[in-house]
Amino acid sequence: MKLAPLIRRLRREELPVDTIELARFLIGKSIVRRLPGCRLSGRIVEVEAYPVGDAAGHAFRGRTASNRSLFLGTGYAYVYLSYGSSFMLNVTSEEPGVGAGVLIRSLEPMEGLRSMERRRRTSKLFDLARGPGRLTMAMDIDGHCDGRDLCADTTLWLGSAVRRTGAIGRSVRVGLSKEVKRLRRFYERGSPYVSGPRRLSP
């Protein structure tokens, strides 16, 4: 019987406030999702940073009713629906009142694989949470998770690394029409769970 990994909840004071620093810090850390009768978890292997002043970020034009979670400070969930079909999970950054965040792009599944397979309707391990829309579907993350405190919530939270993190790569972000040359995507080199074009993940 495989033992569940020991994942310690991260404290807010451990999280870098700066968006780029937070993005790098999150590689190798964990996302934990508690559902009735089941716990899901995955290692973060790919992220994209959207710092203050980034024209591609949702906070660029200021606070709105739909993006207000981005302005809560560091360590909260900002969840939005992309193109009416897929939810995207972000970890907020910077000081309260300043809008910025880090998009979680891919996870390496660790716990709750059967539950993830049912939600994703596939048994292909490498595809369960490879991509921002796939990982939210696998982890049952939707708009109800928006604004949750990822350092205190009991159903969705950030956890420690379960093993040593590999070398971290850096590249341009995926699928943008603004700020396209910014090197604000970070990933664990060599991970088969990383999404996006292979040329971006040498």
FENCOR-V99263 format. One record per backbone hydrogen bond with DSSP energy under -1.0 kcal/mol. NH is the residue of the N-H (numbers start at 1). CO is the residue of the C=O. E is the energy in kcal/mol with one decimal. If there is no record, write none. Layout:
nh:NH co:CO e:E
nh:NH co:CO e:E
This chain:
nh:10 co:158 e:-2.4
nh:14 co:11 e:-1.8
nh:15 co:12 e:-1.4
nh:22 co:18 e:-2.6
nh:23 co:19 e:-2.3
nh:24 co:20 e:-1.9
nh:25 co:21 e:-2.4
nh:26 co:22 e:-2.2
nh:28 co:44 e:-3.5
nh:29 co:26 e:-2.1
nh:30 co:159 e:-2.4
nh:31 co:42 e:-2.4
nh:32 co:157 e:-2.7
nh:33 co:40 e:-3.1
nh:34 co:155 e:-2.1
nh:35 co:38 e:-3.0
nh:38 co:35 e:-2.3
nh:40 co:33 e:-3.2
nh:41 co:111 e:-1.4
nh:42 co:31 e:-1.7
nh:43 co:108 e:-2.5
nh:44 co:29 e:-3.4
nh:45 co:106 e:-2.1
nh:46 co:106 e:-1.1
nh:47 co:186 e:-2.7
nh:48 co:103 e:-2.0
nh:49 co:184 e:-3.2
nh:50 co:101 e:-2.6
nh:54 co:51 e:-1.8
nh:57 co:54 e:-1.9
nh:60 co:57 e:-1.3
nh:62 co:59 e:-1.9
nh:70 co:67 e:-2.1
nh:71 co:68 e:-1.5
nh:72 co:69 e:-1.5
nh:75 co:92 e:-2.3
nh:77 co:148 e:-2.5
nh:78 co:90 e:-2.3
nh:80 co:88 e:-1.5
nh:82 co:86 e:-3.9
nh:85 co:82 e:-2.2
nh:86 co:82 e:-1.8
nh:88 co:80 e:-2.6
nh:90 co:78 e:-1.7
nh:91 co:102 e:-2.7
nh:92 co:76 e:-2.8
nh:93 co:100 e:-1.9
nh:94 co:17 e:-2.9
nh:97 co:71 e:-3.2
nh:98 co:95 e:-2.2
nh:100 co:70 e:-1.2
nh:101 co:50 e:-1.6
nh:102 co:91 e:-2.4
nh:103 co:48 e:-2.7
nh:104 co:89 e:-2.8
nh:105 co:46 e:-2.2
nh:106 co:46 e:-1.6
nh:107 co:129 e:-2.2
nh:108 co:43 e:-2.6
nh:110 co:41 e:-2.9
nh:111 co:41 e:-1.4
nh:116 co:112 e:-2.3
nh:117 co:113 e:-2.8
nh:118 co:114 e:-2.0
nh:119 co:115 e:-1.9
nh:120 co:116 e:-2.7
nh:121 co:117 e:-1.6
nh:122 co:117 e:-1.2
nh:127 co:124 e:-1.3
nh:128 co:125 e:-1.1
nh:131 co:129 e:-1.1
nh:135 co:131 e:-2.4
nh:136 co:132 e:-1.2
nh:137 co:133 e:-1.6
nh:138 co:134 e:-2.7
nh:139 co:135 e:-2.1
nh:141 co:136 e:-2.9
nh:145 co:142 e:-2.3
nh:146 co:143 e:-1.3
nh:147 co:77 e:-3.5
nh:148 co:145 e:-1.9
nh:150 co:75 e:-1.8
nh:152 co:149 e:-1.6
nh:153 co:149 e:-3.3
nh:157 co:32 e:-2.3
nh:158 co:150 e:-2.6
nh:159 co:30 e:-2.9
nh:160 co:8 e:-2.1
nh:169 co:187 e:-3.1
nh:171 co:185 e:-2.3
nh:182 co:179 e:-1.2
nh:184 co:182 e:-1.7
nh:185 co:171 e:-2.3
nh:186 co:47 e:-2.1
nh:187 co:169 e:-1.7
nh:188 co:45 e:-2.3
nh:189 co:167 e:-2.9
nh:191 co:188 e:-1.8
nh:194 co:191 e:-1.1
nh:200 co:197 e:-1.7
nh:201 co:198 e:-1.6
